[in-house]
Amino acid sequence: MKKMKRMLSVLFALALMLGLTACSSAPTAQEVYDQAIANLNAATGLDANLDMTMTMSDETDSMDISMGAAMKAQDVNTETMKMDMLMNVDVMGMSVEMQTYYADGYYMMDLMGQKIKYAMPLDDAMEQVSLTQELSDEMMENLTMEESDGVRTLSYSVDVAKLGEASTAEEYMSILESMGLADMMGDTNMTYDSMSGTMTVNEDGYMTSNNVSMAGTVDVEGTPVNFELQMGLTYNNPGQAVTVEIPDASEYIEIDASMLE
C-alpha cells in the first residue's frame, strides 16, 4: 500500500511538472512576431493581396489615393525569381490598372495596352516583394497578443521618435515608389506622428495578415502636407509553393529604364 502511494505521488509530481513545463513553454508575443517574420523571410513563394488608402492634405486642399494589388512571386530571393502583380490605382476618382511581371532580369509592364520592358536588378525587384518591414524590439511598444482557435492576433504601436531615426517608415513609403506613386510624394522630408499595426499569425507560425496605420507630415517644396496611410496585407496559403506564369517577353518593347525617370 505504501509503495502504491509513493508511486502515485511520483506520478502526480511528474504530471504537475509536465503541466508547468507546458505552460511555461507558451510563446510570448515577441517570440510569435519574430518567428512569423523569420518564416516570411524564409518563404520561397508569395501570394498576397494589398489594399492601401492614403489622404494627403494641407490648409486648402486634400487628395485621396487608393490602391489595390494582387501579387504572386516564385523562387523568392533567388536568381530565378518570377513575379506577377496586378495593380489598380485610384487618384481623385481617376483609376488606372497596370499589370507587371518580373523574370530573367527584366521588369515587364502592361499599362493600358502599352507593353514595355526594361532591365532591373534582382535587388530592386525584391523591394516590391518585401511588403512587410520588420520592426526592432526597441521600436515596438505595447505589443500584446490574443489567441482564438489557434490564430494569434498581435497588436502594437511604434515609438515614432525612434522611427524617425530608422529606415522602416521610408521602406514603407518606398512601396509607393515601387508601385509608381513616387511623384506624388516628391522630394520630401518626413516627420511621423503615429504608427501602429495588427498582425494575425496562424497555428503554423505563418503571418496571414498585416495591417499598418501611419500618420505624419511631409515637406513638399516648403509646404507642410499632412498624410494618413492605411495599408492592409493578406497572405494567401502562406508557406506553400507558388507558380508564376510569365507571358511572351517578345511582345514587350525594350526601353532604357532612365526613360521613366
C-alpha positions as CSV (number, residue, x, y, z in Angstrom):
1,M,0.0,0.0,0.0
2,K,2.8,2.4,0.9
3,K,4.6,1.5,-2.3
4,M,1.4,2.3,-4.3
5,K,1.1,5.7,-2.5
6,R,4.7,6.5,-3.3
7,M,4.2,5.6,-7.0
8,L,1.0,7.8,-7.1
9,S,3.0,10.6,-5.5
10,V,5.7,10.3,-8.1
11,L,3.2,10.2,-11.0
12,F,1.3,13.2,-9.6
13,A,4.6,15.2,-9.2
14,L,5.6,14.2,-12.8
15,A,2.2,15.2,-14.2
16,L,2.4,18.5,-12.3
17,M,5.9,19.2,-13.6
18,L,4.9,18.4,-17.2
19,G,1.9,20.7,-16.8
20,L,4.1,23.6,-15.6
21,T,6.6,23.0,-18.3
22,A,3.8,23.1,-20.9
23,C,2.5,26.4,-19.5
24,S,6.0,28.0,-19.4
25,S,6.7,27.0,-23.0
26,A,3.9,29.0,-24.4
27,P,5.5,31.6,-26.7
28,T,5.4,35.3,-25.9
29,A,4.0,37.9,-28.2
30,Q,7.6,38.9,-29.2
31,E,8.5,35.3,-30.0
32,V,5.4,34.8,-32.1
33,Y,6.2,38.1,-34.0
34,D,9.9,37.1,-34.5
35,Q,9.0,33.7,-35.8
36,A,6.4,35.0,-38.2
37,I,8.9,37.4,-39.7
38,A,11.5,34.7,-39.9
39,N,9.0,32.4,-41.7
40,L,8.1,35.1,-44.1
41,N,11.7,35.9,-44.9
42,A,12.5,32.2,-45.5
43,A,9.5,31.6,-47.7
44,T,10.3,30.9,-51.4
45,G,6.7,31.6,-52.5
46,L,4.5,34.6,-52.0
47,D,0.8,35.0,-52.7
48,A,-0.5,38.3,-51.3
49,N,-3.2,41.0,-51.7
50,L,-2.5,44.6,-50.7
51,D,-5.0,47.4,-50.1
52,M,-3.8,50.9,-49.4
53,T,-5.5,54.2,-48.8
54,M,-3.8,57.5,-48.2
55,T,-5.0,61.0,-47.7
56,M,-2.7,64.0,-48.2
57,S,-3.9,67.4,-47.1
58,D,-2.7,71.0,-46.5
59,E,-4.6,74.1,-45.3
60,T,-6.6,74.4,-48.5
61,D,-6.7,71.0,-50.4
62,S,-6.7,67.3,-49.9
63,M,-6.1,64.4,-52.1
64,D,-7.2,60.8,-51.7
65,I,-5.2,57.9,-53.1
66,S,-6.3,54.2,-53.0
67,M,-4.5,51.2,-54.4
68,G,-5.1,47.5,-54.7
69,A,-2.6,44.9,-55.7
70,A,-2.6,41.2,-56.2
71,M,0.9,39.7,-56.2
72,K,2.4,36.3,-56.7
73,A,6.1,35.5,-56.6
74,Q,8.0,32.3,-57.2
75,D,11.6,31.4,-56.1
76,V,11.8,34.5,-53.9
77,N,15.4,35.6,-53.1
78,T,16.9,33.5,-55.9
79,E,18.2,34.4,-59.4
80,T,15.2,32.6,-60.9
81,M,12.6,34.7,-59.1
82,K,9.4,35.4,-61.1
83,M,6.8,37.9,-60.1
84,D,3.2,38.7,-61.3
85,M,1.4,41.7,-59.9
86,L,-1.8,43.3,-61.0
87,M,-2.4,46.8,-59.6
88,N,-5.2,49.3,-59.6
89,V,-4.5,52.9,-58.6
90,D,-7.3,55.5,-58.0
91,V,-6.3,59.1,-57.5
92,M,-9.1,61.6,-57.0
93,G,-11.5,59.4,-58.9
94,M,-9.2,58.6,-61.8
95,S,-8.5,54.9,-62.0
96,V,-5.5,53.2,-63.7
97,E,-4.9,49.5,-64.0
98,M,-1.4,48.1,-64.6
99,Q,-0.1,44.6,-65.0
100,T,3.6,43.9,-64.2
101,Y,5.9,40.9,-64.3
102,Y,9.5,40.2,-63.4
103,A,11.6,37.4,-64.8
104,D,15.1,36.8,-66.2
105,G,16.3,40.2,-65.0
106,Y,13.6,42.2,-66.8
107,Y,10.6,44.1,-65.5
108,M,7.7,43.9,-67.9
109,M,4.8,46.4,-67.7
110,D,1.4,46.5,-69.5
111,L,-0.2,49.9,-69.0
112,M,-3.5,50.4,-70.9
113,G,-2.3,48.1,-73.7
114,Q,1.2,49.7,-73.9
115,K,3.7,46.9,-73.3
116,I,7.3,47.8,-72.3
117,K,10.2,46.0,-70.6
118,Y,13.5,47.1,-69.1
119,A,16.4,45.6,-67.3
120,M,16.0,45.6,-63.5
121,P,18.5,44.2,-60.9
122,L,17.1,41.4,-58.7
123,D,17.5,43.5,-55.5
124,D,15.2,46.2,-57.0
125,A,12.6,43.6,-57.9
126,M,12.9,42.2,-54.4
127,E,11.9,45.6,-52.9
128,Q,8.4,45.1,-54.5
129,V,8.1,41.6,-52.9
130,S,9.2,42.8,-49.4
131,L,5.9,44.3,-48.4
132,T,6.2,43.7,-44.7
133,Q,9.0,45.5,-42.9
134,E,10.5,44.1,-39.7
135,L,10.3,46.3,-36.6
136,S,13.1,46.1,-34.0
137,D,12.3,45.3,-30.3
138,E,13.4,48.8,-29.4
139,M,10.9,50.5,-31.7
140,M,7.8,48.4,-30.8
141,E,5.6,49.5,-27.8
142,N,2.6,47.9,-26.2
143,L,3.0,44.6,-28.0
144,T,0.1,42.4,-27.0
145,M,-1.3,39.1,-28.2
146,E,-4.7,37.4,-28.2
147,E,-5.4,33.8,-29.3
148,S,-8.6,32.2,-30.6
149,D,-8.9,28.9,-32.4
150,G,-5.2,28.6,-33.0
151,V,-5.0,32.1,-34.5
152,R,-2.8,34.7,-32.7
153,T,-3.5,38.4,-33.2
154,L,-0.7,40.8,-32.3
155,S,-1.3,44.5,-31.7
156,Y,1.4,47.1,-31.3
157,S,2.4,50.7,-31.5
158,V,5.7,52.2,-32.6
159,D,7.9,54.7,-30.9
160,V,7.8,57.4,-33.5
161,A,10.9,59.1,-32.1
162,K,12.9,56.0,-32.9
163,L,11.0,55.6,-36.1
164,G,12.4,58.9,-37.3
165,E,15.9,57.6,-36.7
166,A,15.4,54.3,-38.5
167,S,14.6,53.4,-42.1
168,T,11.4,51.5,-41.5
169,A,9.0,54.3,-42.4
170,E,11.0,55.1,-45.5
171,E,10.8,51.5,-46.5
172,Y,7.0,51.6,-46.2
173,M,7.0,54.7,-48.3
174,S,9.3,53.1,-50.8
175,I,6.4,50.8,-51.5
176,L,4.7,53.8,-53.1
177,E,7.7,54.3,-55.3
178,S,7.8,50.7,-56.4
179,M,4.1,51.0,-57.3
180,G,4.8,54.1,-59.4
181,L,3.5,56.6,-57.0
182,A,6.7,58.3,-56.1
183,D,5.9,61.5,-57.9
184,M,3.0,62.2,-55.6
185,M,5.4,62.4,-52.7
186,G,8.2,64.4,-54.4
187,D,11.4,65.2,-52.7
188,T,10.2,65.3,-49.1
189,N,11.3,65.5,-45.5
190,M,9.0,63.4,-43.3
191,T,8.1,63.6,-39.6
192,Y,5.9,61.0,-38.0
193,D,3.1,61.5,-35.6
194,S,1.9,57.9,-35.1
195,M,2.3,54.3,-36.3
196,S,0.5,51.2,-35.2
197,G,-0.4,47.8,-36.5
198,T,-2.1,44.5,-36.1
199,M,-0.9,41.1,-37.4
200,T,-2.5,37.7,-37.4
201,V,-0.4,34.5,-37.3
202,N,-1.8,31.0,-37.9
203,E,-1.1,27.9,-35.8
204,D,1.9,27.0,-38.0
205,G,3.6,30.3,-37.3
206,Y,2.9,32.0,-40.6
207,M,1.6,35.5,-41.0
208,T,-1.8,35.7,-42.6
209,S,-2.5,39.4,-42.4
210,N,-0.7,42.6,-41.5
211,N,-2.4,46.0,-41.2
212,V,-0.4,49.2,-40.6
213,S,-1.6,52.7,-39.9
214,M,0.7,55.7,-40.2
215,A,0.3,59.4,-39.9
216,G,2.7,62.4,-40.2
217,T,3.8,65.4,-42.2
218,V,5.8,65.8,-45.3
219,D,7.5,68.9,-46.5
220,V,6.7,69.3,-50.2
221,E,8.7,72.2,-51.7
222,G,8.5,74.2,-48.4
223,T,4.8,73.4,-47.8
224,P,3.8,71.1,-44.9
225,V,1.4,68.4,-46.1
226,N,-0.3,66.0,-43.6
227,F,-0.7,62.4,-44.6
228,E,-2.6,59.4,-43.2
229,L,-1.8,56.0,-44.6
230,Q,-3.7,52.8,-44.1
231,M,-2.2,49.6,-45.5
232,G,-3.6,46.1,-45.3
233,L,-1.9,42.9,-46.4
234,T,-3.4,39.4,-46.7
235,Y,-1.1,36.4,-47.3
236,N,-2.8,33.6,-49.1
237,N,-1.8,30.0,-48.3
238,P,1.5,31.1,-46.5
239,G,4.3,28.6,-46.6
240,Q,3.0,26.9,-49.8
241,A,4.8,26.8,-53.1
242,V,3.7,29.4,-55.7
243,T,3.9,29.1,-59.5
244,V,4.0,32.2,-61.7
245,E,3.3,32.2,-65.4
246,I,5.2,34.8,-67.5
247,P,3.9,36.0,-70.9
248,D,6.0,36.0,-74.0
249,A,8.6,38.7,-73.5
250,S,9.0,39.3,-77.2
251,E,5.6,41.1,-77.2
252,Y,7.1,43.8,-75.0
253,I,9.2,46.7,-76.4
254,E,12.5,47.1,-74.6
255,I,13.4,50.6,-73.3
256,D,16.1,52.1,-71.1
257,A,14.9,52.4,-67.5
258,S,16.2,56.0,-67.4
259,M,13.4,57.0,-69.8
260,L,11.0,56.5,-66.9
261,E,12.8,58.9,-64.5
